[in-house]
Amino acid sequence: MASMADTAKNEDGAALGRPKADFLPALLVPALALVALPLVFDLPAWITLTVAGLAMGLMIFIMASGLTLVFGLMDVLNFGHGAFISLGAFVGTVILLPLSGWTTADSFWLNMAAVVPAILVAMAVSGAVGYAFERVIITPVYGQHLKQILITMGGLIVAEQLIHVIWGPDQIPLTRPTTFRGAFIFGDVAIEKFRLIAVAIGLLVFVAMYMVLNRTRVGLLIRAGVENGEMVEALGYRIRRLFVGVFVAGSALAGLGGVMWALYQETVTAAMGMQVMVLIFIVIIIGGLGSVGGCFIGAMLVGLVANYTGFLAPKLALGSNILLMVLILLWRPQGLYPVARR
Amino acid sequence: MLRSLLSDDLPGNRILAIVLLLILIGLAFAPFLFPGTRSLNVAAKVCVFIVLVASYDLLLGYTGIVSFAHTMFFGIGGYGIAILLAKSGADWTSVGLGTAVALVISVVLAFAIGLFSLRVKAIFFAMITLAVATAFAILASQLSWLTGGEDGLNFRVPEILRPSFSPFEDRVLGVNINGRIITYYLIFCVGAAMFLAMLRIVNSPFGKVLQAIRENDFRAEALGYRTVVYRTVASCLGAAFATMAGVLYALWLRYNGPDTTLSFNIMMDILLMVVIGGMGTLYGAVVGATLFIIAQNYLQDLMGAASQSLQGLPLLPDLLHPDRWLLWLGVLFVLSVYSFPVGIVGKLRQLGGAARR
């Protein structure tokens, strides 16, 4: 996103001698899709895979964006982020399961009437818990990386166990609402409906985030804080407050991602957050720690690669993401869009 | 004699010394003091995990690197001999060859990961190791022709380690000596030797440099030590010891699978043991591993009883449910990172230091 901001303010940028907008990483996504086309060798399958990959990428982006911003702003890496994903999913089931009358109805709007409150409540709860988490777990260990990693890991263990205490040890099956199941068929191309919904929600989040970051005062402060936190503080803004806000928003987004991921997998387990975390870490490393735009592109790449290799060589699916990460880090050791300060 | 055996790194506190001595006696005479399959299992697991946790402490406590790939090396050791013993027959050649191959693979992998990512921040390394370890675990469960997939590998151990083998006609001190007990003593002796070796390493000039890097890597670099090299060597050493621990564990279980050595839960357990026991001192690994594994095996019984007696109250029985033992250790972990990052052993040593002054 840094690059898009650059283009938006090109006039001032040139005057300040800013570096030119960097489009190369963004071109990777279509390039990857084009490379995969001859490999898959089947246009309808390729379209299906591409849409599936983009949908998966957007879901990962929803979960990863908060984490990368938190890191960029305060140099805090929250290994407990996965707990909010699981929490969101479990809170989602609390709303969705009693409303099974609506979710099994064959009406898109009734389905949405069940899913939207589930998402909102899940976001509210994970946001609130995120606030408490920040206060209790993270505040005491600012600026100490080792302790941060350990303490957020500990927080993750405790949170997972508490989820077990509240919701019991078993995984909860969660069926997708009726109208979200199945696929649209255009000729030979089959596109799962849920993937389209995921794409829609993911793009909505991305656009909203882009607008907030680039068109509002708060967004300006956040971007400035990522670039140079000390300077923002010196100008009299309380970056701690900003940070708490970003942390809460990131946790809420993790909750949203958790509901989406739960509907995608159709089961909810306490360990699901930690399982996705691996993908999320890969994404934010690829993107350049702290960069939302890089995170977005990284998520797309990971989603596409996972789906293409899942089709071409299923056994390599997760290894392929590691390989992707290694290749990108060989090209740009700091990630696609390195954040200036580091 | 004792001083040189412990590389001049004495416990430094009377209570700690007594605790360590008790653990040593308990482990050395476990088959005679606590007869029974379950307690022997616990004792063997303690031996293995002391080595594993101490090797992790080499990284986390002494060098200040957070790696999440330690179970990967543990698993490589386990799979090394499991594959060899299962495919090419149960003899000592397979054990030796399997161990050697596993060690080479582990060290090469650790070297590659180290060179690739140890130049950068701790957080970066943590994430990369997490990703690599997960990929490895998935790989191990996918390559079922080699590793047995999710089911893992059952294998036969060399003759003298089998339960049916018994060298003596009569009981010794009221215990029937069989292959299991011989296996236990093999694990105990190799484990003790490796522990002493690690103690030697951390108290050598090399170990001092590692601690300097932990305290202030910039300054260590400025003093002329190539920190990347030291960090990479430390991570290779840690990997090698973890591999050996994996070999011992697989020998004891006569089985290796993703859940016993590779799973992320084990990584969490190791982290808990190191931190609760005390980072930056190998005795912490001893205390942490012993405490944790005893809790894992016996705390559940206690909690079950407590949960029963609190039946009818809201929430409390659920919080004390036997399966929730990890919750309490997690809380203990968080508290210990905050209030005593030096762990139990460090705390005891501080007390000892204060008393002497």
Interface residues (C-beta under 8 A of the other chain):
Chain A: F71 L77 F79 I137 P140 V141 H145 L146 K147 Q148 I149 L150 I151 M153 G154 G155 I157 V158 Q161 L162 H164 V165 I166 P169 M274 M277 V278 F281 I282 I284 I285 L289 K315 L318 G319 N321 I322 M325 V326 L329 P333 R342
Chain B: L60 G64 V66 F116 V120 K121 A122 I123 F124 A126 M127 I128 L130 A131 V132 T134 A135 I138 L139 Q142 L143 F264 M268 L271 L272 V275 L315 D318 L319 H321 D323 R324 L326 L327 L329 G330 V331 F333 V334 V337 Y338 P341
